């Protein structure tokens, strides 16, 4: 309020545009059968694999994170803090089942979500920020790429929430992307780690050494 000739006048203020914020879902329900050890809880540097994934998301600008549990759910609950949890009761189900479980736990006013894998611990926070920026600039689906190869995490605008809640019937995330190709932005990023799978112990050993500069621990003895 300002004074003009002794009278009070109201000064109109331009309305601030709403802040666009992004959530994340971390898929950690699987059994890690090919690895022979539970991937989310493997050491990675001085943390575990899943802790590195969550730290990257937080440092990249994500505040609300939902971790989807299944196999060894209680072990993960004890290890991970500051997140919400969803449960996939069938760890052997398709990825779409876990995504749908995570979507149900997101706030109703959430605007977008990053769908992250719990076995990608070396994705830099800067990549997360770049993906979110692509969405803020208008892209509704953002897939990061390295030398033309797509990777994770992927970002999906939650205008697609109804379809994300129906993934198991619709054919999964790839079918969603194929149905909305005009909305997909393939975004080159400066990290090969978005496309580095960690399915075997050799994969884990190589990624650990490259990302941390230290050798990975030896595999557990059966």
Secondary structure, DSSP 4 states (H G I P E B T S, - for coil): -EEETTEEEPPP-PPPPPPP--EEEEEE-S--TTTTS-GGGSEETTEEHHHHHHHHHHHTT---EEEEE-TTHHHHHHH--S-EEEE-S-TTS-HHHHHHHHHHHS-TT--EEEEEETT-TT--HHHHHHHHHHHHTT-SEEEEEETTEEEEEEEEEGGGHHHHTTHHHHT-HHHHHHHTGGGEEEEE-S-GGGG----SHHHHHHHHHHHHSSPPPPPPP-
